Each structure stands twice: as C-alpha cells, then as structure tokens.
Amino acid sequence: MSKRYDLEERTEIFARKVRDFVRKLPKDLTKLEYGRQLIRSSGSVGANYIEANEALSKKDFLMRIRISRKESKEARYWLRLIIPSESQRNEQESLIQEATELMMIFSAILRKAEGKQG
C-alpha cells in the first residue's frame, strides 16, 4: 500500500520540478508555448495516477495508468524540444531521465495488471 503513495509523491515532485524548471527558462515565444505544454503533461502524470488509485473498475485503472504513461512520454518530448540556458542543461537531463523512469514504471504496472486480468 505504501508504494502507491510513494509514486504519488514522486509524480508530484516531478511536476513541481518541471514547474520550477519552466519558470527559469529564458523567455521567448517558443519556450513559453513548450513550457505550457510541459507543465500540463507533467502535472497530468500524477493526477491520472491518483485517479487510477481511486478507479472503480479494472478497466478504469488500466486506462488511467495508460494515460499516466502517455503523459510521461509527452513530458519527455517537450523537455527534449526545449533549449534551456547552459546552466539548466543538467536539470533538463535529470527531468528527461525522471520522465523516462516514470514511463517505465507505468509500463511495468500495466504489464503486471494486464497479466492478472486474463
């Protein structure tokens, strides 16, 4: 039971770190738009995971986990497109790594849950 809450916390921390990263980006039209998309997708990772934990059915649970995985992948995409200042490159790489790990975690949850379904 506690692992579920650890992942909830981890996804929240990811969203907060993304928000802080975007706040520090040099301001131009492209970065503002990519930043908005990035903030939306990073926040959606955890929001959908919380929804999965409250799912009323197995089908709903699987759908929410798939959405969390999709949003992790999308966040990684926006992170890769953004060209940060030189001082933010390590932070960007760290966030890309976290998005990748979250994708892998959600994939593992799906494999395990779908294996139990049949």
NUZAMAR-387876 format. One record per residue: x negated, y, z negated of N, C-alpha, C in turn; residue number from 1; chain; residue in three letters. Coordinates in steps of 0.02 Angstrom, whole numbers, plus 50000, padded with zeros to 5 digits. Each point is the difference from the previous one (the first is absolute). Layout:
BEGIN
n.east = X; n.north = Y; n.up = Z; ca.east = X; ca.north = Y; ca.up = Z; c.east = X; c.north = Y; c.up = Z; nr = NUM; kette = A; rest = ala
...
END
This chain:
BEGIN
n.east = 49959; n.north = 49940; n.up = 50000; ca.east = 50041; ca.north = 50060; ca.up = 50000; c.east = 49957; c.north = 50063; c.up = 50000; nr = 1; kette = A; rest = met
n.east = 49945; n.north = 50001; n.up = 49963; ca.east = 49960; ca.north = 50061; ca.up = 49995; c.east = 49966; c.north = 50017; c.up = 50066; nr = 2; kette = A; rest = ser
n.east = 49984; n.north = 49950; n.up = 50042; ca.east = 49968; ca.north = 50014; ca.up = 50064; c.east = 50043; c.north = 50044; c.up = 50044; nr = 3; kette = A; rest = lys
n.east = 50066; n.north = 49989; n.up = 49997; ca.east = 50045; ca.north = 50041; ca.up = 50039; c.east = 49991; c.north = 50073; c.up = 49982; nr = 4; kette = A; rest = arg
n.east = 49996; n.north = 50015; n.up = 49937; ca.east = 49993; ca.north = 50069; ca.up = 49978; c.east = 49931; c.north = 50027; c.up = 50016; nr = 5; kette = A; rest = tyr
n.east = 49949; n.north = 49957; n.up = 50000; ca.east = 49933; ca.north = 50022; ca.up = 50020; c.east = 50000; c.north = 50024; c.up = 50072; nr = 6; kette = A; rest = asp
n.east = 50036; n.north = 49964; n.up = 50044; ca.east = 50003; ca.north = 50020; ca.up = 50069; c.east = 50043; c.north = 50063; c.up = 50008; nr = 7; kette = A; rest = leu
n.east = 50051; n.north = 50007; n.up = 49960; ca.east = 50039; ca.north = 50062; ca.up = 50001; c.east = 49955; c.north = 50059; c.up = 49982; nr = 8; kette = A; rest = glu
n.east = 49960; n.north = 49991; n.up = 49949; ca.east = 49953; ca.north = 50053; ca.up = 49979; c.east = 49948; c.north = 50013; c.up = 50054; nr = 9; kette = A; rest = glu
n.east = 49975; n.north = 49947; n.up = 50029; ca.east = 49948; ca.north = 50007; ca.up = 50052; c.east = 50026; c.north = 50038; c.up = 50060; nr = 10; kette = A; rest = arg
n.east = 50062; n.north = 49986; n.up = 50021; ca.east = 50028; ca.north = 50036; ca.up = 50057; c.east = 50014; c.north = 50073; c.up = 49982; nr = 11; kette = A; rest = thr
n.east = 50018; n.north = 50013; n.up = 49938; ca.east = 50010; ca.north = 50069; ca.up = 49979; c.east = 49934; c.north = 50038; c.up = 50000; nr = 12; kette = A; rest = glu
n.east = 49948; n.north = 49969; n.up = 49976; ca.east = 49933; ca.north = 50031; ca.up = 49999; c.east = 49978; c.north = 50014; c.up = 50072; nr = 13; kette = A; rest = ile
n.east = 50013; n.north = 49953; n.up = 50045; ca.east = 49982; ca.north = 50010; ca.up = 50070; c.east = 50036; c.north = 50062; c.up = 50028; nr = 14; kette = A; rest = phe
n.east = 50064; n.north = 50006; n.up = 49987; ca.east = 50039; ca.north = 50057; ca.up = 50025; c.east = 49973; c.north = 50066; c.up = 49970; nr = 15; kette = A; rest = ala
n.east = 49982; n.north = 49999; n.up = 49936; ca.east = 49973; ca.north = 50060; ca.up = 49968; c.east = 49932; c.north = 50020; c.up = 50030; nr = 16; kette = A; rest = arg
n.east = 49958; n.north = 49950; n.up = 50012; ca.east = 49934; ca.north = 50013; ca.up = 50029; c.east = 50007; c.north = 50027; c.up = 50071; nr = 17; kette = A; rest = lys
n.east = 50047; n.north = 49973; n.up = 50038; ca.east = 50013; ca.north = 50025; ca.up = 50067; c.east = 50023; c.north = 50072; c.up = 49997; nr = 18; kette = A; rest = val
n.east = 50047; n.north = 50015; n.up = 49956; ca.east = 50024; ca.north = 50069; ca.up = 49992; c.east = 49942; c.north = 50047; c.up = 49986; nr = 19; kette = A; rest = arg
n.east = 49956; n.north = 49981; n.up = 49953; ca.east = 49943; ca.north = 50042; ca.up = 49983; c.east = 49952; c.north = 50008; c.up = 50058; nr = 20; kette = A; rest = asp
n.east = 49990; n.north = 49946; n.up = 50038; ca.east = 49957; ca.north = 50002; ca.up = 50059; c.east = 50028; c.north = 50050; c.up = 50051; nr = 21; kette = A; rest = phe
n.east = 50064; n.north = 49996; n.up = 50013; ca.east = 50032; ca.north = 50043; ca.up = 50050; c.east = 49997; c.north = 50073; c.up = 49978; nr = 22; kette = A; rest = val
n.east = 50009; n.north = 50013; n.up = 49936; ca.east = 49997; ca.north = 50069; ca.up = 49975; c.east = 49933; c.north = 50033; c.up = 50014; nr = 23; kette = A; rest = arg
n.east = 49946; n.north = 49960; n.up = 50002; ca.east = 49933; ca.north = 50027; ca.up = 50009; c.east = 49978; c.north = 50003; c.up = 50073; nr = 24; kette = A; rest = lys
n.east = 50041; n.north = 49975; n.up = 50045; ca.east = 49981; ca.north = 50001; ca.up = 50071; c.east = 49995; c.north = 50071; c.up = 50026; nr = 25; kette = A; rest = leu
n.east = 49953; n.north = 50011; n.up = 50046; ca.east = 49998; ca.north = 50065; ca.up = 50034; c.east = 50068; c.north = 50010; c.up = 50035; nr = 26; kette = A; rest = pro
n.east = 50025; n.north = 50061; n.up = 49999; ca.east = 50067; ca.north = 50012; ca.up = 50026; c.east = 49998; c.north = 50016; c.up = 50075; nr = 27; kette = A; rest = lys
n.east = 50033; n.north = 49957; n.up = 50038; ca.east = 50015; ca.north = 50014; ca.up = 50070; c.east = 50063; c.north = 49962; c.up = 50017; nr = 28; kette = A; rest = asp
n.east = 50029; n.north = 50014; n.up = 50057; ca.east = 50065; ca.north = 49972; ca.up = 50017; c.east = 49999; c.north = 49924; c.up = 50002; nr = 29; kette = A; rest = leu
n.east = 49949; n.north = 49971; n.up = 50029; ca.east = 49996; ca.north = 49927; ca.up = 50005; c.east = 49996; c.north = 49968; c.up = 49931; nr = 30; kette = A; rest = thr
n.east = 49955; n.north = 50026; n.up = 49958; ca.east = 49992; ca.north = 49971; ca.up = 49934; c.east = 50063; c.north = 50008; c.up = 49957; nr = 31; kette = A; rest = lys
n.east = 50035; n.north = 50056; n.up = 50009; ca.east = 50062; ca.north = 50010; ca.up = 49963; c.east = 50052; c.north = 49947; c.up = 50020; nr = 32; kette = A; rest = leu
n.east = 50006; n.north = 49988; n.up = 50065; ca.east = 50050; ca.north = 49950; ca.up = 50023; c.east = 49979; c.north = 49929; c.up = 49979; nr = 33; kette = A; rest = glu
n.east = 49937; n.north = 49983; n.up = 50012; ca.east = 49976; ca.north = 49934; ca.up = 49980; c.east = 50005; c.north = 49991; c.up = 49924; nr = 34; kette = A; rest = tyr
n.east = 49985; n.north = 50053; n.up = 49964; ca.east = 50005; ca.north = 49998; ca.up = 49928; c.east = 50071; c.north = 49988; c.up = 49976; nr = 35; kette = A; rest = gly
n.east = 50048; n.north = 50031; n.up = 50031; ca.east = 50071; ca.north = 49988; ca.up = 49982; c.east = 50018; c.north = 49927; c.up = 50011; nr = 36; kette = A; rest = arg
n.east = 49981; n.north = 49975; n.up = 50058; ca.east = 50015; ca.north = 49929; ca.up = 50016; c.east = 49966; c.north = 49953; c.up = 49950; nr = 37; kette = A; rest = gln
n.east = 49938; n.north = 50016; n.up = 49983; ca.east = 49961; ca.north = 49959; ca.up = 49954; c.east = 50032; c.north = 50001; c.up = 49930; nr = 38; kette = A; rest = leu
n.east = 50020; n.north = 50058; n.up = 49977; ca.east = 50032; ca.north = 50004; ca.up = 49934; c.east = 50065; c.north = 49960; c.up = 49999; nr = 39; kette = A; rest = ile
n.east = 50039; n.north = 50004; n.up = 50053; ca.east = 50063; ca.north = 49962; ca.up = 50003; c.east = 49987; c.north = 49925; c.up = 49997; nr = 40; kette = A; rest = arg
n.east = 49955; n.north = 49976; n.up = 50043; ca.east = 49988; ca.north = 49928; ca.up = 50002; c.east = 49968; c.north = 49974; c.up = 49936; nr = 41; kette = A; rest = ser
n.east = 49953; n.north = 50038; n.up = 49972; ca.east = 49967; ca.north = 49976; ca.up = 49938; c.east = 50049; c.north = 49997; c.up = 49942; nr = 42; kette = A; rest = ser
n.east = 50046; n.north = 50047; n.up = 49996; ca.east = 50050; ca.north = 49998; ca.up = 49947; c.east = 50051; c.north = 49945; c.up = 50010; nr = 43; kette = A; rest = gly
n.east = 50014; n.north = 49986; n.up = 50063; ca.east = 50049; ca.north = 49948; ca.up = 50016; c.east = 49975; c.north = 49930; c.up = 49982; nr = 44; kette = A; rest = ser
n.east = 49935; n.north = 49990; n.up = 50000; ca.east = 49972; ca.north = 49934; ca.up = 49981; c.east = 50026; c.north = 49980; c.up = 49931; nr = 45; kette = A; rest = val
n.east = 49990; n.north = 50043; n.up = 49951; ca.east = 50020; ca.north = 49984; ca.up = 49931; c.east = 50075; c.north = 50002; c.up = 49991; nr = 46; kette = A; rest = gly
n.east = 50033; n.north = 50048; n.up = 50032; ca.east = 50073; ca.north = 50005; ca.up = 49992; c.east = 50034; c.north = 49936; c.up = 50024; nr = 47; kette = A; rest = ala
n.east = 49978; n.north = 49973; n.up = 50056; ca.east = 50030; ca.north = 49938; ca.up = 50025; c.east = 49980; c.north = 49940; c.up = 49958; nr = 48; kette = A; rest = asn
n.east = 49940; n.north = 50001; n.up = 49972; ca.east = 49981; ca.north = 49945; ca.up = 49955; c.east = 50044; c.north = 50000; c.up = 49937; nr = 49; kette = A; rest = tyr
n.east = 50014; n.north = 50059; n.up = 49973; ca.east = 50045; ca.north = 50004; ca.up = 49943; c.east = 50069; c.north = 49973; c.up = 50019; nr = 50; kette = A; rest = ile
n.east = 50024; n.north = 50020; n.up = 50060; ca.east = 50064; ca.north = 49974; ca.up = 50024; c.east = 49999; c.north = 49924; c.up = 50007; nr = 51; kette = A; rest = glu
n.east = 49944; n.north = 49973; n.up = 50023; ca.east = 49994; ca.north = 49927; ca.up = 50006; c.east = 50008; c.north = 49966; c.up = 49933; nr = 52; kette = A; rest = ala
n.east = 49971; n.north = 50031; n.up = 49948; ca.east = 50004; ca.north = 49971; ca.up = 49933; c.east = 50071; c.north = 50001; c.up = 49972; nr = 53; kette = A; rest = asn
n.east = 50041; n.north = 50043; n.up = 50028; ca.east = 50070; ca.north = 50005; ca.up = 49978; c.east = 50048; c.north = 49969; c.up = 50051; nr = 54; kette = A; rest = glu
n.east = 49973; n.north = 49964; n.up = 50048; ca.east = 50041; ca.north = 49972; ca.up = 50055; c.east = 50055; c.north = 49954; c.up = 49972; nr = 55; kette = A; rest = ala
n.east = 50056; n.north = 50003; n.up = 50034; ca.east = 50057; ca.north = 49959; ca.up = 49981; c.east = 50000; c.north = 49931; c.up = 50033; nr = 56; kette = A; rest = leu
n.east = 49958; n.north = 49992; n.up = 50050; ca.east = 49996; ca.north = 49936; ca.up = 50035; c.east = 49929; c.north = 49988; c.up = 50025; nr = 57; kette = A; rest = ser
n.east = 49986; n.north = 49939; n.up = 50017; ca.east = 49935; ca.north = 49982; ca.up = 50028; c.east = 49988; c.north = 50037; c.up = 50066; nr = 58; kette = A; rest = lys
n.east = 50052; n.north = 50004; n.up = 50040; ca.east = 49996; ca.north = 50035; ca.up = 50065; c.east = 49981; c.north = 50073; c.up = 49989; nr = 59; kette = A; rest = lys
n.east = 50032; n.north = 50033; n.up = 49953; ca.east = 49986; ca.north = 50070; ca.up = 49984; c.east = 49928; c.north = 50008; c.up = 49975; nr = 60; kette = A; rest = asp
n.east = 49978; n.north = 49954; n.up = 49956; ca.east = 49932; ca.north = 50001; ca.up = 49975; c.east = 49950; c.north = 49996; c.up = 50057; nr = 61; kette = A; rest = phe
n.east = 50009; n.north = 49952; n.up = 50044; ca.east = 49954; ca.north = 49991; ca.up = 50056; c.east = 49999; c.north = 50061; c.up = 50046; nr = 62; kette = A; rest = leu
n.east = 50058; n.north = 50030; n.up = 50012; ca.east = 50003; ca.north = 50059; ca.up = 50042; c.east = 49960; c.north = 50058; c.up = 49969; nr = 63; kette = A; rest = met
n.east = 50009; n.north = 50011; n.up = 49935; ca.east = 49965; ca.north = 50054; ca.up = 49966; c.east = 49925; c.north = 49989; c.up = 49998; nr = 64; kette = A; rest = arg
n.east = 49978; n.north = 49938; n.up = 49991; ca.east = 49929; ca.north = 49985; ca.up = 50001; c.east = 49972; c.north = 50012; c.up = 50070; nr = 65; kette = A; rest = ile
n.east = 50038; n.north = 49981; n.up = 50051; ca.east = 49978; ca.north = 50013; ca.up = 50069; c.east = 49993; c.north = 50076; c.up = 50012; nr = 66; kette = A; rest = arg
n.east = 50047; n.north = 50038; n.up = 49974; ca.east = 49997; ca.north = 50073; ca.up = 50008; c.east = 49939; c.north = 50028; c.up = 49963; nr = 67; kette = A; rest = ile
n.east = 49986; n.north = 49975; n.up = 49940; ca.east = 49941; ca.north = 50022; ca.up = 49963; c.east = 49936; c.north = 49985; c.up = 50040; nr = 68; kette = A; rest = ser
n.east = 49998; n.north = 49941; n.up = 50031; ca.east = 49942; ca.north = 49982; ca.up = 50040; c.east = 49995; c.north = 50047; c.up = 50062; nr = 69; kette = A; rest = arg
n.east = 50057; n.north = 50012; n.up = 50032; ca.east = 50001; ca.north = 50043; ca.up = 50059; c.east = 49978; c.north = 50071; c.up = 49981; nr = 70; kette = A; rest = lys
n.east = 50023; n.north = 50026; n.up = 49943; ca.east = 49982; ca.north = 50067; ca.up = 49979; c.east = 49926; c.north = 50004; c.up = 49981; nr = 71; kette = A; rest = glu
n.east = 49972; n.north = 49947; n.up = 49972; ca.east = 49928; ca.north = 49998; ca.up = 49985; c.east = 49961; c.north = 50005; c.up = 50065; nr = 72; kette = A; rest = ser
n.east = 50023; n.north = 49963; n.up = 50050; ca.east = 49967; ca.north = 50000; ca.up = 50065; c.east = 50005; c.north = 50069; c.up = 50032; nr = 73; kette = A; rest = lys
n.east = 50058; n.north = 50032; n.up = 49994; ca.east = 50009; ca.north = 50067; ca.up = 50028; c.east = 49956; c.north = 50051; c.up = 49964; nr = 74; kette = A; rest = glu
n.east = 49996; n.north = 49994; n.up = 49934; ca.east = 49957; ca.north = 50046; ca.up = 49962; c.east = 49927; c.north = 49993; c.up = 50024; nr = 75; kette = A; rest = ala
n.east = 49979; n.north = 49939; n.up = 50011; ca.east = 49932; ca.north = 49988; ca.up = 50023; c.east = 49990; c.north = 50033; c.up = 50069; nr = 76; kette = A; rest = arg
n.east = 50050; n.north = 49994; n.up = 50042; ca.east = 49997; ca.north = 50031; ca.up = 50067; c.east = 49989; c.north = 50075; c.up = 49995; nr = 77; kette = A; rest = tyr
n.east = 50041; n.north = 50034; n.up = 49959; ca.east = 49994; ca.north = 50073; ca.up = 49993; c.east = 49933; c.north = 50018; c.up = 49969; nr = 78; kette = A; rest = trp
n.east = 49977; n.north = 49961; n.up = 49952; ca.east = 49935; ca.north = 50013; ca.up = 49969; c.east = 49944; c.north = 49996; c.up = 50052; nr = 79; kette = A; rest = leu
n.east = 50006; n.north = 49953; n.up = 50046; ca.east = 49949; ca.north = 49993; ca.up = 50052; c.east = 50001; c.north = 50059; c.up = 50049; nr = 80; kette = A; rest = arg
n.east = 50059; n.north = 50027; n.up = 50013; ca.east = 50006; ca.north = 50055; ca.up = 50048; c.east = 49975; c.north = 50067; c.up = 49973; nr = 81; kette = A; rest = leu
n.east = 50006; n.north = 50009; n.up = 49935; ca.east = 49980; ca.north = 50064; ca.up = 49969; c.east = 49924; c.north = 50006; c.up = 50001; nr = 82; kette = A; rest = ile
n.east = 49977; n.north = 50058; n.up = 50020; ca.east = 49928; ca.north = 50014; ca.up = 49998; c.east = 49989; c.north = 50047; c.up = 49941; nr = 83; kette = A; rest = ile
n.east = 49976; n.north = 49973; n.up = 49943; ca.east = 49992; ca.north = 50042; ca.up = 49940; c.east = 49935; c.north = 50040; c.up = 50002; nr = 84; kette = A; rest = pro
n.east = 49992; n.north = 50041; n.up = 49950; ca.east = 49936; ca.north = 50035; ca.up = 49993; c.east = 49947; c.north = 49948; c.up = 49982; nr = 85; kette = A; rest = ser
n.east = 49938; n.north = 50017; n.up = 50011; ca.east = 49945; ca.north = 49953; ca.up = 49986; c.east = 50004; c.north = 49975; c.up = 49927; nr = 86; kette = A; rest = glu
n.east = 50017; n.north = 50045; n.up = 49954; ca.east = 50002; ca.north = 49981; ca.up = 49929; c.east = 50057; c.north = 49952; c.up = 49983; nr = 87; kette = A; rest = ser
n.east = 50048; n.north = 49992; n.up = 50046; ca.east = 50057; ca.north = 49955; ca.up = 49987; c.east = 49994; c.north = 49932; c.up = 50034; nr = 88; kette = A; rest = gln
n.east = 49947; n.north = 49989; n.up = 50036; ca.east = 49994; ca.north = 49937; ca.up = 50038; c.east = 50001; c.north = 49937; c.up = 49955; nr = 89; kette = A; rest = arg
n.east = 49965; n.north = 50003; n.up = 49944; ca.east = 50000; ca.north = 49942; ca.up = 49955; c.east = 50069; c.north = 49988; c.up = 49971; nr = 90; kette = A; rest = asn
n.east = 50034; n.north = 50054; n.up = 49983; ca.east = 50069; ca.north = 49994; ca.up = 49974; c.east = 50046; c.north = 49970; c.up = 50053; nr = 91; kette = A; rest = glu
n.east = 49992; n.north = 50021; n.up = 50062; ca.east = 50039; ca.north = 49973; ca.up = 50055; c.east = 49988; c.north = 49925; c.up = 50008; nr = 92; kette = A; rest = gln
n.east = 49937; n.north = 49980; n.up = 49999; ca.east = 49983; ca.north = 49928; ca.up = 50007; c.east = 50029; c.north = 49960; c.up = 49942; nr = 93; kette = A; rest = glu
n.east = 49997; n.north = 50027; n.up = 49941; ca.east = 50028; ca.north = 49966; ca.up = 49941; c.east = 50075; c.north = 49990; c.up = 50007; nr = 94; kette = A; rest = ser
n.east = 50035; n.north = 50052; n.up = 50025; ca.east = 50072; ca.north = 49995; ca.up = 50010; c.east = 50018; c.north = 49951; c.up = 50056; nr = 95; kette = A; rest = leu
n.east = 49960; n.north = 49999; n.up = 50053; ca.east = 50011; ca.north = 49951; ca.up = 50053; c.east = 49992; c.north = 49929; c.up = 49973; nr = 96; kette = A; rest = ile
n.east = 49949; n.north = 49991; n.up = 49958; ca.east = 49989; ca.north = 49934; ca.up = 49969; c.east = 50059; c.north = 49980; c.up = 49956; nr = 97; kette = A; rest = gln
n.east = 50025; n.north = 50047; n.up = 49961; ca.east = 50057; ca.north = 49985; ca.up = 49956; c.east = 50062; c.north = 49983; c.up = 50041; nr = 98; kette = A; rest = glu
n.east = 50013; n.north = 50037; n.up = 50053; ca.east = 50057; ca.north = 49986; ca.up = 50043; c.east = 49994; c.north = 49930; c.up = 50030; nr = 99; kette = A; rest = ala
n.east = 49939; n.north = 49982; n.up = 50020; ca.east = 49988; ca.north = 49933; ca.up = 50029; c.east = 50012; c.north = 49946; c.up = 49947; nr = 100; kette = A; rest = thr
n.east = 49975; n.north = 50011; n.up = 49939; ca.east = 50011; ca.north = 49951; ca.up = 49947; c.east = 50074; c.north = 49993; c.up = 49983; nr = 101; kette = A; rest = glu
n.east = 50036; n.north = 50056; n.up = 49998; ca.east = 50072; ca.north = 49996; ca.up = 49987; c.east = 50036; c.north = 49960; c.up = 50055; nr = 102; kette = A; rest = leu
n.east = 49981; n.north = 50011; n.up = 50063; ca.east = 50028; ca.north = 49961; ca.up = 50054; c.east = 49989; c.north = 49925; c.up = 49989; nr = 103; kette = A; rest = met
n.east = 49940; n.north = 49982; n.up = 49981; ca.east = 49983; ca.north = 49930; ca.up = 49989; c.east = 50039; c.north = 49971; c.up = 49941; nr = 104; kette = A; rest = met
n.east = 50008; n.north = 50040; n.up = 49948; ca.east = 50039; ca.north = 49977; ca.up = 49941; c.east = 50073; c.north = 49987; c.up = 50020; nr = 105; kette = A; rest = ile
n.east = 50030; n.north = 50047; n.up = 50037; ca.east = 50069; ca.north = 49991; ca.up = 50021; c.east = 50007; c.north = 49941; c.up = 50048; nr = 106; kette = A; rest = phe
n.east = 49950; n.north = 49989; n.up = 50042; ca.east = 50001; ca.north = 49941; ca.up = 50045; c.east = 49999; c.north = 49936; c.up = 49959; nr = 107; kette = A; rest = ser
n.east = 49959; n.north = 49999; n.up = 49949; ca.east = 49995; ca.north = 49940; ca.up = 49957; c.east = 50066; c.north = 49988; c.up = 49963; nr = 108; kette = A; rest = ala
n.east = 50031; n.north = 50054; n.up = 49975; ca.east = 50065; ca.north = 49993; ca.up = 49967; c.east = 50051; c.north = 49971; c.up = 50048; nr = 109; kette = A; rest = ile
n.east = 50000; n.north = 50025; n.up = 50061; ca.east = 50047; ca.north = 49975; ca.up = 50051; c.east = 49988; c.north = 49926; c.up = 50015; nr = 110; kette = A; rest = leu
n.east = 49937; n.north = 49981; n.up = 50010; ca.east = 49985; ca.north = 49929; ca.up = 50014; c.east = 50024; c.north = 49955; c.up = 49944; nr = 111; kette = A; rest = arg
n.east = 49987; n.north = 50021; n.up = 49939; ca.east = 50021; ca.north = 49961; ca.up = 49942; c.east = 50076; c.north = 49996; c.up = 49994; nr = 112; kette = A; rest = lys
n.east = 50033; n.north = 50057; n.up = 50008; ca.east = 50073; ca.north = 50003; ca.up = 49993; c.east = 50035; c.north = 49963; c.up = 50057; nr = 113; kette = A; rest = ala
n.east = 49975; n.north = 50006; n.up = 50060; ca.east = 50030; ca.north = 49966; ca.up = 50058; c.east = 49988; c.north = 49925; c.up = 49996; nr = 114; kette = A; rest = glu
n.east = 49943; n.north = 49980; n.up = 49971; ca.east = 49986; ca.north = 49929; ca.up = 49991; c.east = 50049; c.north = 49967; c.up = 49952; nr = 115; kette = A; rest = gly
n.east = 50023; n.north = 50038; n.up = 49951; ca.east = 50048; ca.north = 49974; ca.up = 49950; c.east = 50071; c.north = 49998; c.up = 50028; nr = 116; kette = A; rest = lys
n.east = 50012; n.north = 50038; n.up = 50054; ca.east = 50067; ca.north = 50007; ca.up = 50027; c.east = 50024; c.north = 49935; c.up = 50033; nr = 117; kette = A; rest = gln
n.east = 49956; n.north = 49969; n.up = 50039; ca.east = 50021; ca.north = 49942; ca.up = 50039; c.east = 50008; c.north = 49941; c.up = 49959; nr = 118; kette = A; rest = gly
END
